[in-house]
Amino acid sequence: MNKKKPNFANHDENKTNSDQSVNKDLPTSINDQRSLDFRSSISKLSYEEALETLDSILDNLQRDNVQVEDLQTYYLKGKFCLEHCLKLLDKIDQEVLQMDLETFGEDKEN
């Protein structure tokens, strides 16, 4: 009567390579499609619009009557807005650095 207990601690090790090679760009569920839709719509926002969306999300989350089902939606929208803002800031940063390089390059020639 010596029963072997299952070991659930290492259940991820049992995944095959085919599980890990799934194309991450293709939606595999409704939630993945919704994520792609959120990302697509947010990518069209200006920096200011994305910040306003983030503020709105935070306002909604601070209310006591947030439905548990809505938390994932707020999280995804907030995550994508933040990523979009950071991407836009990085783009502006690179443009400013390029302008500085061009300006300093002109000064050295004169």
N, C-alpha and C positions, 0 to 999 in steps of 0.2 A: 504494500500500500504506500509505496514511496512515489508520490506524484511529483512530476517536474512542474514547477511554477513557470509561467511564461515570463520572459524578460522584456518588458515594455520600454525600458530605459534606452535601448539602442535601436528602436524601431526604424529610425531614419537610415540606418546602415543597410537595411534590407531593400532599399529602393534600387531599382535597376538603372543602368545608364540611360536607357530610353526614357525613363521618367524625368531625368535631368536635362535631356536634350530637346525638350519641347520648346518650340519657338515662343519666346517671351513676348513678341510683338503682336501675336494673334490673340484675340479675345477667346477665352475658354469658357466663359460664363457670362451671365447677364451683368454681374458686377464688373467684370473686366470690360465689357462693352460700355457700361456706364462710366467707368474710369476714362476710357478713351474719349468718350463724348465730353466729359468734364474738361479733360486736358485740351481737347481741340477748341472748345469755346473759350477757355481761359487764355489760351495762347494768342487770341485775337485782341485781348484787353490791353489798354495802355497801362503804364505803371500806376498811375493814379486810380484808374478803375479797378485794378487788381487790389490795391490797398483798401479801397472802399469796400470791395467784396470781403476782404479779410476782416475789416472792422464789423461788417454786418454779421459775419459768421460768429465772431467773438461775442457780439451783442446777443445773438440768438442762444449761444451756449451758456451765457451767464443767467439766462432765465431759468426759473425753477421748473417750468413745464416742458422741457425738451424731452421728446419721445426717444426712448432707447433706439428705436429703429432708425431715427434720424442721425444718430451720432456718427455712423459710418459715412453718411453723405457729407456731413459737416467736416469730418476729418479729411476726406478725399479732396473736397473743394479747397479747404484751407491749405492742404499740402501742395496742391497744384498751383494755387495762387502764390504761395511763398516761393516755390521753385521758379515760377514765372518772374516774380519780382527780382529774385536773385540773378536770374539769367539776364534780365534787362539792365540791372545795375552793372553786371560784369561787362556787358556790351558797351555801355557808356564809359566805364572805366577804361576799357581797351581803346576806345575812340579818343579819350582825353590823353592817354599815354601816347598814342600815335601823333596827336596834334603837338604834344610837347616835344616829341622827337623831331618832328618836322620844323618846329620853331627853333629849337636849339641847333638843329642842323643848318638852318639859314643864318643864325648868329655866328656860327663858326666860319662860314664862308665870307662874311663881311669883315 
